[in-house]
């Protein structure tokens, strides 16, 4: 089954946390409708861990490539689900768009982890 990945890059202070909270609370209902949203066991409600590292309690934007293992774990779990759509959300993604840190290599990393894309 071909899967689609939706990356929500919500700008800070625009309601992204509310969206993430709603999706997180309703993730099982969404899964029944074909939408996968999983943030992992130690995360709160967003996918900040896919793009950042903790440094003395502060998040540093580290890049999509450096968190390749986290992406692969998430997408492997998504690929084993029956969901056709995968939603990933973090305000930190907007820093990449604003600073042009999203590279072709980053996109290929994500595409390569999702079969048939």
Biopython code that builds the backbone (N, CA, C, O; Angstrom):
import numpy as np
from Bio.PDB.StructureBuilder import StructureBuilder

atoms = [
    (1, "UNK", "N", (0.845, -1.175, 0.000)),
    (1, "UNK", "CA", (0.000, 0.000, 0.000)),
    (1, "UNK", "C", (0.893, 1.242, 0.000)),
    (1, "UNK", "O", (1.807, 1.363, 0.816)),
    (2, "UNK", "N", (0.621, 2.140, -0.905)),
    (2, "UNK", "CA", (1.367, 3.386, -0.972)),
    (2, "UNK", "C", (0.940, 4.289, 0.182)),
    (2, "UNK", "O", (-0.249, 4.448, 0.458)),
    (3, "UNK", "N", (1.923, 4.872, 0.842)),
    (3, "UNK", "CA", (1.641, 5.732, 1.992)),
    (3, "UNK", "C", (1.995, 7.170, 1.657)),
    (3, "UNK", "O", (2.897, 7.438, 0.864)),
    (4, "UNK", "N", (1.274, 8.081, 2.272)),
    (4, "UNK", "CA", (1.543, 9.502, 2.127)),
    (4, "UNK", "C", (2.000, 10.039, 3.475)),
    (4, "UNK", "O", (1.437, 9.699, 4.516)),
    (5, "UNK", "N", (3.027, 10.882, 3.442)),
    (5, "UNK", "CA", (3.532, 11.507, 4.667)),
    (5, "UNK", "C", (3.157, 12.982, 4.628)),
    (5, "UNK", "O", (3.467, 13.694, 3.673)),
    (6, "UNK", "N", (2.486, 13.427, 5.685)),
    (6, "UNK", "CA", (2.128, 14.838, 5.837)),
    (6, "UNK", "C", (2.978, 15.407, 6.963)),
    (6, "UNK", "O", (2.932, 14.917, 8.092)),
    (7, "UNK", "N", (3.753, 16.441, 6.655)),
    (7, "UNK", "CA", (4.591, 17.072, 7.668)),
    (7, "UNK", "C", (4.000, 18.431, 7.997)),
    (7, "UNK", "O", (4.026, 19.353, 7.182)),
    (8, "UNK", "N", (3.468, 18.538, 9.205)),
    (8, "UNK", "CA", (2.902, 19.808, 9.680)),
    (8, "UNK", "C", (4.042, 20.640, 10.246)),
    (8, "UNK", "O", (4.684, 20.243, 11.219)),
    (9, "UNK", "N", (4.291, 21.787, 9.640)),
    (9, "UNK", "CA", (5.422, 22.623, 10.035)),
    (9, "UNK", "C", (4.958, 23.874, 10.765)),
    (9, "UNK", "O", (5.570, 24.933, 10.625)),
    (10, "UNK", "N", (3.907, 23.769, 11.527)),
    (10, "UNK", "CA", (3.287, 24.907, 12.196)),
    (10, "UNK", "C", (4.272, 25.885, 12.810)),
    (10, "UNK", "O", (5.173, 25.500, 13.555)),
    (11, "UNK", "N", (4.091, 27.118, 12.494)),
    (11, "UNK", "CA", (4.922, 28.179, 13.071)),
    (11, "UNK", "C", (4.622, 28.281, 14.570)),
    (11, "UNK", "O", (3.496, 28.035, 15.000)),
    (12, "UNK", "N", (5.630, 28.643, 15.356)),
    (12, "UNK", "CA", (5.385, 28.818, 16.795)),
    (12, "UNK", "C", (4.290, 29.861, 17.056)),
    (12, "UNK", "O", (4.166, 30.854, 16.341)),
    (13, "UNK", "N", (3.519, 29.603, 18.085)),
    (13, "UNK", "CA", (2.459, 30.509, 18.551)),
    (13, "UNK", "C", (1.321, 30.679, 17.544)),
    (13, "UNK", "O", (0.705, 31.742, 17.469)),
    (14, "UNK", "N", (1.046, 29.618, 16.764)),
    (14, "UNK", "CA", (-0.068, 29.676, 15.821)),
    (14, "UNK", "C", (-1.097, 28.581, 16.075)),
    (14, "UNK", "O", (-1.951, 28.318, 15.229)),
    (15, "UNK", "N", (-1.014, 27.945, 17.236)),
    (15, "UNK", "CA", (-1.980, 26.917, 17.586)),
    (15, "UNK", "C", (-1.509, 25.495, 17.309)),
    (15, "UNK", "O", (-2.289, 24.551, 17.431)),
    (16, "UNK", "N", (-0.250, 25.334, 16.940)),
    (16, "UNK", "CA", (0.262, 23.995, 16.621)),
    (16, "UNK", "C", (0.152, 23.042, 17.802)),
    (16, "UNK", "O", (-0.188, 21.873, 17.622)),
    (17, "UNK", "N", (0.428, 23.517, 18.986)),
    (17, "UNK", "CA", (0.363, 22.655, 20.164)),
    (17, "UNK", "C", (-1.062, 22.155, 20.378)),
    (17, "UNK", "O", (-1.265, 21.001, 20.754)),
    (18, "UNK", "N", (-2.036, 23.007, 20.143)),
    (18, "UNK", "CA", (-3.440, 22.586, 20.275)),
    (18, "UNK", "C", (-3.783, 21.513, 19.249)),
    (18, "UNK", "O", (-4.479, 20.547, 19.564)),
    (19, "UNK", "N", (-3.300, 21.680, 18.034)),
    (19, "UNK", "CA", (-3.534, 20.681, 16.990)),
    (19, "UNK", "C", (-2.875, 19.360, 17.383)),
    (19, "UNK", "O", (-3.488, 18.298, 17.277)),
    (20, "UNK", "N", (-1.624, 19.434, 17.837)),
    (20, "UNK", "CA", (-0.905, 18.227, 18.244)),
    (20, "UNK", "C", (-1.615, 17.529, 19.402)),
    (20, "UNK", "O", (-1.732, 16.304, 19.418)),
    (21, "UNK", "N", (-2.080, 18.304, 20.354)),
    (21, "UNK", "CA", (-2.777, 17.743, 21.506)),
    (21, "UNK", "C", (-4.046, 17.019, 21.058)),
    (21, "UNK", "O", (-4.316, 15.906, 21.509)),
    (22, "UNK", "N", (-4.818, 17.639, 20.184)),
    (22, "UNK", "CA", (-6.057, 17.040, 19.684)),
    (22, "UNK", "C", (-5.762, 15.739, 18.930)),
    (22, "UNK", "O", (-6.406, 14.716, 19.161)),
    (23, "UNK", "N", (-4.780, 15.795, 18.028)),
    (23, "UNK", "CA", (-4.439, 14.596, 17.258)),
    (23, "UNK", "C", (-3.961, 13.485, 18.183)),
    (23, "UNK", "O", (-4.334, 12.323, 18.021)),
    (24, "UNK", "N", (-3.132, 13.855, 19.152)),
    (24, "UNK", "CA", (-2.597, 12.866, 20.084)),
    (24, "UNK", "C", (-3.722, 12.178, 20.873)),
    (24, "UNK", "O", (-3.740, 10.955, 21.012)),
    (25, "UNK", "N", (-4.645, 12.978, 21.380)),
    (25, "UNK", "CA", (-5.760, 12.414, 22.150)),
    (25, "UNK", "C", (-6.681, 11.535, 21.304)),
    (25, "UNK", "O", (-7.333, 10.628, 21.822)),
    (26, "UNK", "N", (-6.728, 11.806, 20.012)),
    (26, "UNK", "CA", (-7.629, 11.083, 19.108)),
    (26, "UNK", "C", (-6.887, 10.155, 18.152)),
    (26, "UNK", "O", (-7.438, 9.750, 17.128)),
    (27, "UNK", "N", (-5.637, 9.816, 18.478)),
    (27, "UNK", "CA", (-4.812, 9.024, 17.565)),
    (27, "UNK", "C", (-5.409, 7.645, 17.256)),
    (27, "UNK", "O", (-5.253, 7.148, 16.141)),
    (28, "UNK", "N", (-6.081, 7.029, 18.214)),
    (28, "UNK", "CA", (-6.669, 5.713, 17.947)),
    (28, "UNK", "C", (-7.856, 5.834, 16.988)),
    (28, "UNK", "O", (-8.011, 5.012, 16.084)),
    (29, "UNK", "N", (-8.684, 6.847, 17.181)),
    (29, "UNK", "CA", (-9.806, 7.076, 16.256)),
    (29, "UNK", "C", (-9.283, 7.391, 14.859)),
    (29, "UNK", "O", (-9.826, 6.924, 13.858)),
    (30, "UNK", "N", (-8.220, 8.190, 14.808)),
    (30, "UNK", "CA", (-7.640, 8.541, 13.511)),
    (30, "UNK", "C", (-7.059, 7.307, 12.829)),
    (30, "UNK", "O", (-7.181, 7.147, 11.615)),
    (31, "UNK", "N", (-6.428, 6.437, 13.614)),
    (31, "UNK", "CA", (-5.851, 5.216, 13.042)),
    (31, "UNK", "C", (-6.941, 4.362, 12.396)),
    (31, "UNK", "O", (-6.722, 3.756, 11.347)),
    (32, "UNK", "N", (-8.099, 4.318, 13.021)),
    (32, "UNK", "CA", (-9.212, 3.556, 12.437)),
    (32, "UNK", "C", (-9.666, 4.160, 11.107)),
    (32, "UNK", "O", (-10.298, 3.486, 10.294)),
    (33, "UNK", "N", (-9.341, 5.417, 10.899)),
    (33, "UNK", "CA", (-9.693, 6.096, 9.641)),
    (33, "UNK", "C", (-8.495, 6.183, 8.692)),
    (33, "UNK", "O", (-8.545, 6.878, 7.676)),
    (34, "UNK", "N", (-7.410, 5.463, 9.039)),
    (34, "UNK", "CA", (-6.274, 5.394, 8.125)),
    (34, "UNK", "C", (-5.203, 6.447, 8.314)),
    (34, "UNK", "O", (-4.367, 6.640, 7.432)),
    (35, "UNK", "N", (-5.212, 7.139, 9.459)),
    (35, "UNK", "CA", (-4.224, 8.190, 9.720)),
    (35, "UNK", "C", (-3.351, 7.765, 10.895)),
    (35, "UNK", "O", (-3.850, 7.536, 11.996)),
    (36, "UNK", "N", (-2.047, 7.661, 10.656)),
    (36, "UNK", "CA", (-1.085, 7.243, 11.671)),
    (36, "UNK", "C", (-0.462, 8.468, 12.340)),
    (36, "UNK", "O", (0.044, 9.365, 11.665)),
    (37, "UNK", "N", (-0.505, 8.496, 13.668)),
    (37, "UNK", "CA", (0.151, 9.561, 14.449)),
    (37, "UNK", "C", (0.691, 8.922, 15.721)),
    (37, "UNK", "O", (-0.069, 8.551, 16.615)),
    (38, "UNK", "N", (1.999, 8.802, 15.789)),
    (38, "UNK", "CA", (2.639, 8.202, 16.952)),
    (38, "UNK", "C", (3.892, 9.004, 17.257)),
    (38, "UNK", "O", (4.716, 9.234, 16.372)),
    (39, "UNK", "N", (4.038, 9.427, 18.493)),
    (39, "UNK", "CA", (5.198, 10.250, 18.849)),
    (39, "UNK", "C", (6.243, 9.481, 19.631)),
    (39, "UNK", "O", (7.289, 10.033, 19.972)),
    (40, "UNK", "N", (5.982, 8.229, 19.917)),
    (40, "UNK", "CA", (6.943, 7.438, 20.678)),
    (40, "UNK", "C", (6.604, 7.441, 22.155)),
    (40, "UNK", "O", (5.745, 8.195, 22.611)),
    (41, "UNK", "N", (7.280, 6.601, 22.882)),
    (41, "UNK", "CA", (6.965, 6.402, 24.292)),
    (41, "UNK", "C", (7.407, 7.543, 25.193)),
    (41, "UNK", "O", (6.716, 7.852, 26.164)),
    (42, "UNK", "N", (8.522, 8.170, 24.908)),
    (42, "UNK", "CA", (9.057, 9.187, 25.825)),
    (42, "UNK", "C", (8.744, 10.608, 25.387)),
    (42, "UNK", "O", (9.149, 11.559, 26.055)),
    (43, "UNK", "N", (8.036, 10.770, 24.288)),
    (43, "UNK", "CA", (7.736, 12.101, 23.783)),
    (43, "UNK", "C", (6.410, 12.578, 24.361)),
    (43, "UNK", "O", (5.625, 11.798, 24.900)),
    (44, "UNK", "N", (6.188, 13.865, 24.234)),
    (44, "UNK", "CA", (4.905, 14.397, 24.689)),
    (44, "UNK", "C", (3.892, 14.217, 23.577)),
    (44, "UNK", "O", (3.313, 13.137, 23.451)),
    (45, "UNK", "N", (3.660, 15.224, 22.776)),
    (45, "UNK", "CA", (2.625, 15.114, 21.748)),
    (45, "UNK", "C", (3.107, 15.498, 20.365)),
    (45, "UNK", "O", (2.357, 15.375, 19.397)),
    (46, "UNK", "N", (4.351, 15.964, 20.249)),
    (46, "UNK", "CA", (4.852, 16.392, 18.947)),
    (46, "UNK", "C", (6.037, 15.526, 18.528)),
    (46, "UNK", "O", (6.441, 14.612, 19.247)),
    (47, "UNK", "N", (6.572, 15.822, 17.377)),
    (47, "UNK", "CA", (7.707, 15.083, 16.830)),
    (47, "UNK", "C", (9.000, 15.899, 16.889)),
    (47, "UNK", "O", (9.847, 15.778, 16.004)),
    (48, "UNK", "N", (9.155, 16.722, 17.916)),
    (48, "UNK", "CA", (10.360, 17.541, 18.041)),
    (48, "UNK", "C", (11.618, 16.686, 18.070)),
    (48, "UNK", "O", (12.678, 17.117, 17.614)),
    (49, "UNK", "N", (11.502, 15.471, 18.608)),
    (49, "UNK", "CA", (12.674, 14.590, 18.696)),
    (49, "UNK", "C", (13.195, 14.175, 17.326)),
    (49, "UNK", "O", (14.319, 13.683, 17.225)),
    (50, "UNK", "N", (12.407, 14.361, 16.267)),
    (50, "UNK", "CA", (12.855, 13.991, 14.933)),
    (50, "UNK", "C", (13.777, 15.036, 14.330)),
    (50, "UNK", "O", (14.390, 14.800, 13.288)),
    (51, "UNK", "N", (13.877, 16.167, 14.966)),
    (51, "UNK", "CA", (14.624, 17.266, 14.381)),
    (51, "UNK", "C", (15.566, 17.941, 15.376)),
    (51, "UNK", "O", (16.325, 18.835, 15.002)),
    (52, "UNK", "N", (15.521, 17.522, 16.626)),
    (52, "UNK", "CA", (16.314, 18.209, 17.645)),
    (52, "UNK", "C", (16.981, 17.226, 18.590)),
    (52, "UNK", "O", (16.656, 16.039, 18.623)),
    (53, "UNK", "N", (17.913, 17.750, 19.347)),
    (53, "UNK", "CA", (18.580, 16.987, 20.393)),
    (53, "UNK", "C", (18.509, 17.793, 21.678)),
    (53, "UNK", "O", (18.461, 19.023, 21.650)),
    (54, "UNK", "N", (18.502, 17.103, 22.786)),
    (54, "UNK", "CA", (18.491, 17.788, 24.071)),
    (54, "UNK", "C", (19.920, 18.072, 24.489)),
    (54, "UNK", "O", (20.777, 17.190, 24.440)),
    (55, "UNK", "N", (20.175, 19.299, 24.898)),
    (55, "UNK", "CA", (21.502, 19.696, 25.347)),
    (55, "UNK", "C", (21.331, 20.464, 26.649)),
    (55, "UNK", "O", (20.942, 21.632, 26.637)),
    (56, "UNK", "N", (21.620, 19.815, 27.767)),
    (56, "UNK", "CA", (21.443, 20.442, 29.084)),
    (56, "UNK", "C", (20.027, 20.959, 29.291)),
    (56, "UNK", "O", (19.823, 22.023, 29.875)),
    (57, "UNK", "N", (19.057, 20.201, 28.811)),
    (57, "UNK", "CA", (17.664, 20.583, 29.007)),
    (57, "UNK", "C", (17.105, 21.506, 27.942)),
    (57, "UNK", "O", (15.910, 21.799, 27.952)),
    (58, "UNK", "N", (17.938, 21.970, 27.026)),
    (58, "UNK", "CA", (17.480, 22.846, 25.953)),
    (58, "UNK", "C", (17.489, 22.069, 24.645)),
    (58, "UNK", "O", (18.392, 21.275, 24.385)),
    (59, "UNK", "N", (16.480, 22.308, 23.835)),
    (59, "UNK", "CA", (16.449, 21.650, 22.536)),
    (59, "UNK", "C", (17.303, 22.432, 21.555)),
    (59, "UNK", "O", (17.203, 23.655, 21.455)),
    (60, "UNK", "N", (18.136, 21.712, 20.842)),
    (60, "UNK", "CA", (18.913, 22.315, 19.766)),
    (60, "UNK", "C", (18.453, 21.690, 18.468)),
    (60, "UNK", "O", (18.305, 20.472, 18.373)),
    (61, "UNK", "N", (18.228, 22.520, 17.470)),
    (61, "UNK", "CA", (17.853, 21.983, 16.167)),
    (61, "UNK", "C", (19.103, 21.345, 15.586)),
    (61, "UNK", "O", (20.114, 22.007, 15.351)),
    (62, "UNK", "N", (19.006, 20.048, 15.364)),
    (62, "UNK", "CA", (20.183, 19.285, 14.969)),
    (62, "UNK", "C", (20.136, 18.842, 13.517)),
    (62, "UNK", "O", (21.167, 18.478, 12.951)),
    (63, "UNK", "N", (18.986, 18.863, 12.918)),
    (63, "UNK", "CA", (18.885, 18.480, 11.522)),
    (63, "UNK", "C", (18.190, 17.149, 11.332)),
    (63, "UNK", "O", (18.238, 16.273, 12.196)),
    (64, "UNK", "N", (17.555, 17.013, 10.205)),
    (64, "UNK", "CA", (16.830, 15.789, 9.909)),
    (64, "UNK", "C", (17.765, 14.598, 9.820)),
    (64, "UNK", "O", (17.430, 13.511, 10.291)),
    (65, "UNK", "N", (18.926, 14.787, 9.225)),
    (65, "UNK", "CA", (19.853, 13.685, 9.028)),
    (65, "UNK", "C", (20.403, 13.115, 10.318)),
    (65, "UNK", "O", (20.568, 11.900, 10.433)),
    (66, "UNK", "N", (20.688, 13.963, 11.290)),
    (66, "UNK", "CA", (21.291, 13.471, 12.530)),
    (66, "UNK", "C", (20.305, 12.650, 13.338)),
    (66, "UNK", "O", (20.715, 11.874, 14.201)),
    (67, "UNK", "N", (19.054, 12.798, 13.087)),
    (67, "UNK", "CA", (18.032, 12.037, 13.798)),
    (67, "UNK", "C", (17.477, 10.920, 12.919)),
    (67, "UNK", "O", (16.321, 10.521, 13.057)),
    (68, "UNK", "N", (18.300, 10.436, 12.036)),
    (68, "UNK", "CA", (17.864, 9.419, 11.076)),
    (68, "UNK", "C", (17.291, 8.184, 11.760)),
    (68, "UNK", "O", (16.289, 7.635, 11.301)),
    (69, "UNK", "N", (17.909, 7.742, 12.844)),
    (69, "UNK", "CA", (17.416, 6.549, 13.548)),
    (69, "UNK", "C", (15.997, 6.769, 14.072)),
    (69, "UNK", "O", (15.160, 5.869, 13.998)),
    (70, "UNK", "N", (15.727, 7.964, 14.600)),
    (70, "UNK", "CA", (14.379, 8.262, 15.118)),
    (70, "UNK", "C", (13.359, 8.255, 13.979)),
    (70, "UNK", "O", (12.257, 7.728, 14.134)),
    (71, "UNK", "N", (13.724, 8.839, 12.835)),
    (71, "UNK", "CA", (12.830, 8.815, 11.669)),
    (71, "UNK", "C", (12.550, 7.383, 11.252)),
    (71, "UNK", "O", (11.403, 7.012, 11.002)),
    (72, "UNK", "N", (13.603, 6.582, 11.177)),
    (72, "UNK", "CA", (13.426, 5.206, 10.715)),
    (72, "UNK", "C", (12.548, 4.407, 11.671)),
    (72, "UNK", "O", (11.732, 3.606, 11.217)),
    (73, "UNK", "N", (12.694, 4.603, 12.989)),
    (73, "UNK", "CA", (11.833, 3.906, 13.960)),
    (73, "UNK", "C", (10.381, 4.295, 13.758)),
    (73, "UNK", "O", (9.500, 3.436, 13.719)),
    (74, "UNK", "N", (10.132, 5.596, 13.629)),
    (74, "UNK", "CA", (8.756, 6.069, 13.447)),
    (74, "UNK", "C", (8.158, 5.521, 12.164)),
    (74, "UNK", "O", (7.041, 5.005, 12.167)),
    (75, "UNK", "N", (8.899, 5.630, 11.060)),
    (75, "UNK", "CA", (8.346, 5.219, 9.777)),
    (75, "UNK", "C", (8.221, 3.704, 9.664)),
    (75, "UNK", "O", (7.338, 3.211, 8.963)),
    (76, "UNK", "N", (9.084, 2.965, 10.337)),
    (76, "UNK", "CA", (8.941, 1.511, 10.360)),
    (76, "UNK", "C", (7.632, 1.126, 11.049)),
    (76, "UNK", "O", (6.896, 0.258, 10.579)),
    (77, "UNK", "N", (7.360, 1.789, 12.172)),
    (77, "UNK", "CA", (6.110, 1.534, 12.888)),
    (77, "UNK", "C", (4.903, 1.916, 12.015)),
    (77, "UNK", "O", (3.903, 1.200, 11.974)),
    (78, "UNK", "N", (5.016, 3.046, 11.328)),
    (78, "UNK", "CA", (3.930, 3.494, 10.450)),
    (78, "UNK", "C", (3.728, 2.518, 9.299)),
    (78, "UNK", "O", (2.595, 2.231, 8.912)),
    (79, "UNK", "N", (4.825, 2.013, 8.755)),
    (79, "UNK", "CA", (4.728, 1.075, 7.634)),
    (79, "UNK", "C", (4.059, -0.230, 8.032)),
    (79, "UNK", "O", (3.427, -0.883, 7.200)),
    (80, "UNK", "N", (4.190, -0.615, 9.291)),
    (80, "UNK", "CA", (3.556, -1.846, 9.767)),
    (80, "UNK", "C", (2.089, -1.629, 10.165)),
    (80, "UNK", "O", (1.381, -2.580, 10.495)),
    (81, "UNK", "N", (1.653, -0.394, 10.132)),
    (81, "UNK", "CA", (0.254, -0.115, 10.438)),
    (81, "UNK", "C", (-0.575, -0.283, 9.165)),
    (81, "UNK", "O", (-0.029, -0.416, 8.070)),
    (82, "UNK", "N", (-1.880, -0.274, 9.320)),
    (82, "UNK", "CA", (-2.773, -0.341, 8.168)),
    (82, "UNK", "C", (-3.121, 1.041, 7.634)),
    (82, "UNK", "O", (-3.972, 1.180, 6.755)),
    (83, "UNK", "N", (-2.467, 2.045, 8.162)),
    (83, "UNK", "CA", (-2.786, 3.426, 7.788)),
    (83, "UNK", "C", (-2.106, 3.807, 6.470)),
    (83, "UNK", "O", (-0.965, 3.429, 6.206)),
    (84, "UNK", "N", (-2.831, 4.556, 5.663)),
    (84, "UNK", "CA", (-2.286, 5.052, 4.406)),
    (84, "UNK", "C", (-1.635, 6.414, 4.562)),
    (84, "UNK", "O", (-0.796, 6.806, 3.750)),
    (85, "UNK", "N", (-2.021, 7.135, 5.604)),
    (85, "UNK", "CA", (-1.506, 8.491, 5.812)),
    (85, "UNK", "C", (-0.698, 8.534, 7.105)),
    (85, "UNK", "O", (-1.090, 7.955, 8.119)),
    (86, "UNK", "N", (0.433, 9.229, 7.053)),
    (86, "UNK", "CA", (1.310, 9.393, 8.207)),
    (86, "UNK", "C", (1.411, 10.891, 8.481)),
    (86, "UNK", "O", (1.779, 11.666, 7.599)),
    (87, "UNK", "N", (1.085, 11.291, 9.705)),
    (87, "UNK", "CA", (1.162, 12.709, 10.077)),
    (87, "UNK", "C", (2.318, 12.893, 11.051)),
    (87, "UNK", "O", (2.444, 12.170, 12.040)),
    (88, "UNK", "N", (3.158, 13.881, 10.747)),
    (88, "UNK", "CA", (4.287, 14.253, 11.596)),
    (88, "UNK", "C", (4.140, 15.743, 11.865)),
    (88, "UNK", "O", (3.877, 16.516, 10.944)),
    (89, "UNK", "N", (4.308, 16.156, 13.131)),
    (89, "UNK", "CA", (4.070, 17.552, 13.474)),
    (89, "UNK", "C", (5.063, 18.072, 14.504)),
    (89, "UNK", "O", (5.286, 17.453, 15.544)),
    (90, "UNK", "N", (5.652, 19.219, 14.195)),
    (90, "UNK", "CA", (6.496, 19.929, 15.154)),
    (90, "UNK", "C", (6.706, 21.365, 14.681)),
    (90, "UNK", "O", (6.917, 21.621, 13.496)),
    (91, "UNK", "N", (6.645, 22.280, 15.618)),
    (91, "UNK", "CA", (6.934, 23.678, 15.302)),
    (91, "UNK", "C", (8.385, 23.841, 14.851)),
    (91, "UNK", "O", (8.709, 24.771, 14.112)),
    (92, "UNK", "N", (9.246, 22.947, 15.293)),
    (92, "UNK", "CA", (10.660, 23.066, 14.922)),
    (92, "UNK", "C", (10.892, 22.881, 13.430)),
    (92, "UNK", "O", (11.905, 23.342, 12.905)),
    (93, "UNK", "N", (9.972, 22.215, 12.735)),
    (93, "UNK", "CA", (10.130, 22.075, 11.291)),
    (93, "UNK", "C", (10.101, 23.439, 10.602)),
    (93, "UNK", "O", (10.739, 23.622, 9.566)),
    (94, "UNK", "N", (9.368, 24.390, 11.170)),
    (94, "UNK", "CA", (9.293, 25.715, 10.543)),
    (94, "UNK", "C", (10.653, 26.399, 10.527)),
    (94, "UNK", "O", (10.918, 27.208, 9.638)),
    (95, "UNK", "N", (11.514, 26.097, 11.478)),
    (95, "UNK", "CA", (12.865, 26.675, 11.467)),
    (95, "UNK", "C", (13.628, 26.208, 10.241)),
    (95, "UNK", "O", (14.436, 26.948, 9.680)),
    (96, "UNK", "N", (13.367, 24.979, 9.832)),
    (96, "UNK", "CA", (14.025, 24.478, 8.638)),
    (96, "UNK", "C", (13.552, 25.199, 7.398)),
    (96, "UNK", "O", (14.349, 25.549, 6.528)),
    (97, "UNK", "N", (12.251, 25.421, 7.318)),
    (97, "UNK", "CA", (11.717, 26.121, 6.162)),
    (97, "UNK", "C", (12.237, 27.554, 6.139)),
    (97, "UNK", "O", (12.680, 28.039, 5.098)),
    (98, "UNK", "N", (12.185, 28.226, 7.274)),
    (98, "UNK", "CA", (12.624, 29.619, 7.336)),
    (98, "UNK", "C", (14.104, 29.790, 7.075)),
    (98, "UNK", "O", (14.522, 30.800, 6.510)),
    (99, "UNK", "N", (14.904, 28.814, 7.481)),
    (99, "UNK", "CA", (16.356, 28.921, 7.308)),
    (99, "UNK", "C", (16.875, 28.058, 6.171)),
    (99, "UNK", "O", (18.084, 27.884, 6.022)),
    (100, "UNK", "N", (15.970, 27.520, 5.371)),
    (100, "UNK", "CA", (16.329, 26.716, 4.200)),
    (100, "UNK", "C", (17.205, 25.522, 4.552)),
    (100, "UNK", "O", (18.093, 25.160, 3.781)),
    (101, "UNK", "N", (16.966, 24.906, 5.706)),
    (101, "UNK", "CA", (17.732, 23.734, 6.103)),
    (101, "UNK", "C", (17.167, 22.443, 5.527)),
    (101, "UNK", "O", (17.807, 21.395, 5.622)),
    (102, "UNK", "N", (15.988, 22.500, 4.936)),
    (102, "UNK", "CA", (15.452, 21.294, 4.324)),
    (102, "UNK", "C", (16.181, 21.108, 3.004)),
    (102, "UNK", "O", (16.105, 21.949, 2.108)),
    (103, "UNK", "N", (16.876, 20.006, 2.904)),
    (103, "UNK", "CA", (17.677, 19.719, 1.722)),
    (103, "UNK", "C", (17.078, 18.527, 0.977)),
    (103, "UNK", "O", (16.227, 17.809, 1.501)),
    (104, "UNK", "N", (17.533, 18.342, -0.224)),
    (104, "UNK", "CA", (17.104, 17.173, -0.996)),
    (104, "UNK", "C", (17.485, 15.897, -0.254)),
    (104, "UNK", "O", (16.743, 14.915, -0.290)),
    (105, "UNK", "N", (18.625, 15.902, 0.412)),
    (105, "UNK", "CA", (19.061, 14.730, 1.188)),
    (105, "UNK", "C", (18.071, 14.421, 2.308)),
    (105, "UNK", "O", (17.757, 13.256, 2.553)),
    (106, "UNK", "N", (17.580, 15.455, 2.987)),
    (106, "UNK", "CA", (16.604, 15.257, 4.061)),
    (106, "UNK", "C", (15.306, 14.662, 3.523)),
    (106, "UNK", "O", (14.732, 13.753, 4.124)),
    (107, "UNK", "N", (14.858, 15.176, 2.404)),
    (107, "UNK", "CA", (13.627, 14.676, 1.798)),
    (107, "UNK", "C", (13.810, 13.222, 1.372)),
    (107, "UNK", "O", (12.920, 12.398, 1.581)),
    (108, "UNK", "N", (14.954, 12.904, 0.778)),
    (108, "UNK", "CA", (15.216, 11.526, 0.343)),
    (108, "UNK", "C", (15.290, 10.567, 1.528)),
    (108, "UNK", "O", (14.889, 9.408, 1.414)),
    (109, "UNK", "N", (15.797, 11.038, 2.658)),
    (109, "UNK", "CA", (15.852, 10.223, 3.874)),
    (109, "UNK", "C", (14.442, 9.785, 4.264)),
    (109, "UNK", "O", (14.203, 8.613, 4.554)),
    (110, "UNK", "N", (13.522, 10.728, 4.268)),
    (110, "UNK", "CA", (12.139, 10.431, 4.648)),
    (110, "UNK", "C", (11.486, 9.543, 3.578)),
    (110, "UNK", "O", (10.852, 8.539, 3.903)),
    (111, "UNK", "N", (11.643, 9.916, 2.311)),
    (111, "UNK", "CA", (11.035, 9.134, 1.239)),
    (111, "UNK", "C", (11.569, 7.712, 1.221)),
    (111, "UNK", "O", (10.821, 6.768, 0.969)),
    (112, "UNK", "N", (12.852, 7.556, 1.487)),
    (112, "UNK", "CA", (13.463, 6.228, 1.447)),
    (112, "UNK", "C", (12.953, 5.310, 2.529)),
    (112, "UNK", "O", (13.015, 4.089, 2.384)),
    (113, "UNK", "N", (12.454, 5.865, 3.600)),
    (113, "UNK", "CA", (11.952, 5.060, 4.718)),
    (113, "UNK", "C", (10.485, 4.682, 4.550)),
    (113, "UNK", "O", (9.951, 3.903, 5.339)),
    (114, "UNK", "N", (9.834, 5.228, 3.532)),
    (114, "UNK", "CA", (8.425, 4.916, 3.286)),
    (114, "UNK", "C", (8.344, 4.127, 1.972)),
    (114, "UNK", "O", (8.671, 4.663, 0.913)),
    (115, "UNK", "N", (7.917, 2.877, 2.032)),
    (115, "UNK", "CA", (7.852, 2.051, 0.825)),
    (115, "UNK", "C", (6.949, 2.630, -0.261)),
    (115, "UNK", "O", (5.980, 3.336, 0.018)),
    (116, "UNK", "N", (7.291, 2.317, -1.483)),
    (116, "UNK", "CA", (6.487, 2.692, -2.666)),
    (116, "UNK", "C", (6.427, 4.182, -2.890)),
    (116, "UNK", "O", (5.499, 4.649, -3.551)),
    (117, "UNK", "N", (7.374, 4.965, -2.369)),
    (117, "UNK", "CA", (7.359, 6.414, -2.603)),
    (117, "UNK", "C", (8.592, 6.822, -3.360)),
    (117, "UNK", "O", (8.771, 8.003, -3.657)),
]
sb = StructureBuilder()
sb.init_structure("model")
sb.init_model(0)
sb.init_chain("A")
sb.init_seg("    ")
for serial, (resi, resn, name, xyz) in enumerate(atoms, 1):
    if name == "N":
        sb.init_residue(resn, " ", resi, " ")
    sb.init_atom(name, np.array(xyz, "f"), 0.0, 1.0, " ", f" {name:<3s}", serial, name[0])
structure = sb.get_structure()
